[in-house]
Amino acid sequence: MRDAAALFLFVGGFLASVLTEFLCGRGSERCEIDWSPLYGSEAVYYGGHCGRGDKDAGLGDPGLSVSSLFLVIPLVYWAPQSVYTPPVSAFLGVASFLFHAANTEASATLDFIGLNLLAPALLADFVGRRTPKTAAAGFLVLLAATVAVRVGVEDDFPRTQDVFNTYTYVTQSIMAAILLVLFWRSDLVAAWLPAAIIVGGCVSLIVANNSSQFWGCINTQLAEPHFWGHFLVAVGATLYCRALRGAPEETPMRGRYKRV
């Protein structure tokens, strides 16, 4: 049932992304939504790829906004074996939706926090299979550090953005390296494919963020690496939670893990 539900949601999410962009227009010019009740009358709005930087900008960049919700799908596999990844991925999906629909300081903050918590959540779920207290402590430390960096750094663009980007690239790279080492030492073969897909999604997002050609308004957001980054990271996170749910418990033995 979970597999069928996940597949249905991925197919439905893809169709919803295509149809929403078609019906609303690339910049949501045919779908107006007033975001001021959520962000307040004093909020400043920034433009997206095609979306306007206005309080009534609708869904901003519709294809990117709706595709962000792919990241909610790992909730289908929320279980004792995957406590952190599903809710964090869902938080990131909602935050990314809000960010692409209406780019404000608040939505950008939520998006940054969610983005930087995904790798710690993946790591916490893996480590938590053996040492749940260590996993919880590590996750809480990274949560506090991420919030402190995003909220505590004085707003001074573009220097501020450089600080945020450096924090993201450094911490996520370290988390990814630790996870890959743990995968290798544990013989959890089922985790390798999800890991590769997540890495592919992250590469797509990095390409999208660092290529000026993808910051303009192109014919369709389906052609943007950012769209496929959402999709691939969501698929990888979903398969990861699925793999953990079906994996046997493991205990340490001679530097590796023994299945029990």
Secondary structure by P-SEA (a helix, b strand, c coil): caaaaaaaaaaaaaaaaaaaaaaaccccccccccccccccccbbbbbcccccccccccccaaaaaaacccccccccccccccccaaaaaaaaaaaaaaaaacccaaaaaaaaaaaaaaaaaaaaaaaacccaaaaaaaaaaaaaaaaaaaccccccaaaaaaaaaaaaaaaaaaaaaaaaaaaaaaccccaaaaaaaaaaaaaaaaaaacccccccccccccccaaaaaaaaaaaaaaaaaaaaaaccbbbbcccccccc
